[in-house]
Amino acid sequence: MGLGIKEPSDGHHAPGTITLDRRAAGSHAEGSSNLKRGTGRNSHIVLVPQPSEDPNDPLNWSSIKKAVSFSIILMGTAFICVIPAPMLNAGIVQVSIDFQRSYSDIAKLNGYLLLAVGAVSPVASAFARKYGKRPVFVVSSVIGLIGCIVAEFAHNYETLVAGRLLQGVGGSAYESLCTSVVNDIYFVHQRGLLVAIVIFFLSSLSNGVSVLAGLITSNLGWPYNFHILLPFVALQTILVFLFVPETVYIRSPILNIDRATSIHEQDISIDKPHSGHVEVTDDKKLSPTGAEWAEGSQVPEAKSFMSQLALYNGVFTHKSLFSMMLASLVIALNAIATYNVLVSGLIMAWFVAMSVLAGVMFSAPPWNFDAASIGYVSVGPLVGGAIAMVLLALASDPLIKYMTKKNQGVYEPEFRLVLAVIGGVFAVTGLVGFGHAIEAQVSIYGIAAIWGMTLFGMSFVAAVTMTYALDAQPAHAVEIFILNITFKNFFFYGLVNFIVDWYMTSGPAQLFDVIAGITAFLTLLTIPMYIYGKGYRRYWSQHNLLVKIRLDTES
């Protein structure tokens, strides 16, 4: 039992467990001489997945090319996915007056956007897996641009609903695919910081939006939120077309050593041809990005800039779109997927509830804030989320390297979960404190600080559990993330429909005490997952239900 993690009962290797630090492994490392490693201070770190010799392999892109592509996708995540959702929260009273609708109806404008994200995410993911992420990102940016224009010129509630739905459709690809791009272009030992950045964008960035949107609404009116957003969405649409190449790549199975079901499979020499072991599919129409050259033929030339602008790069899988969409739901049968969805999805849902309620709570006595002042309160969670991202950047990857070294060079995905417990403590404490602070009508600065502490903890939990799922089930990373997004956004939509009435009926203290209790229970699930997660990974590799019901034939 390494560092408290129980070994599989049959004693065999579990997918996701890898010999990451060959120097620490010493004599325990098997057949390590042919595996590629990092450079500089990471020269002892085995690269996972192993990059191919193809210059078009995203893992072989230059650091600048990776950073530019990822930054533009983050721009899309911000301008098309994150920013539109909370833009109307601070101005809920003003929009309600303009359209003569109830607070609940205006809150549902956010809910409709989230509903669209949840409904379309499985479709966007399936198309991305079959035809590549690039065309999906480009089309999503265009749809997001159209949605912004529709909302910008909305003169009635129904038109604004249509604009919000289009914005949700556009944002779905960025929320569902952004994290998987990290898997496409970065190695395991580099992902902790990058996933933390994505989680910061998806959770904390909205607080900065609330601050700015509140100011804009108070001084110019709520439609100007869309006027100001439009040029940024247009710019991102141009950039994603020009500078984000296709990141999906068909890699020879021998290079995906994190998916190996035997420790010996990790140690195959990638410098030698392995006839009979690199065939990806018999479908000749499949895009030949990574399999053909692996059997001894010459390495392909790097694609030109113009060729990388193509929106169609072939078919990357022979699975049907329907089977892939269905697999994104059926993966809930996997305990690690369900753990990830419940812990990160539900806990982050409470943050959405807090954001929606802010416009109701702080516009009423004793605060009587206008939209700008309500937005200022969001500085607290913005700072809390930013601190969480910085600490995760400083602690996440160094922690797994340290634990890997202590574990004789062997990395276990469960090492990621250590930080989740710390985040859970802050989240639970913050939720209880927030509800009672609102009921006691304490200083608004104290409330903002408690809100910040709450999001600090939530961000820790969400980032850590998501990274764990990606590392523990690499073959199902896409399905797990899509299930997470679909569940989360449908739950968000349902929550938005009743959270205002729940608050009005029960009061803030009781509401947030209940939420904190649920959060505490979910956080405690991390302990058995840490101990028994490795054994379950081995069990699933032998009893993969997606394979049994023929939804997965390529894992």
Secondary structure by P-SEA (a helix, b strand, c coil): ccccccccccccccccccccccccccccccccccccccccccccccccccccccccccccccaaaaaaaaaaaaaaaaccccccccccccaaaaaaaaacccaaaaaaaaaaaaaaaaaaaaaaaaaaaaccaaaaaaaaaaaaaaaaaaaaacccaaaaaaaaaaaaaaaaaaaacaaaaaaacccccccaaaaaaaaaaaccaaaaaaaaaaaaaacccaaaaaaaaaaaaaaaaaaaacccccccccccccccccccccccccccccccccccccccccccccccccccccccccccccccccccccccccccccccaaaaaaaaaaccccaaaaaaaaaaaaaaaaaaaaaaaaaaaaacccccccaaaaaaaaaaaaaaaaaaaaaaaacaaaaaaaaaaaacccccccccccaaaaaaaaaaaaaaaaaaaaaacccaaaaaaaaaaaaaaaaaaaaaaaaaaaaacccaaaaaaaaaaaaaaaaaaaaaacaaaaaacccaaaaaaaaaaaaaaaaaaaaaaaacaaaaaaaaaaccccccccccccc
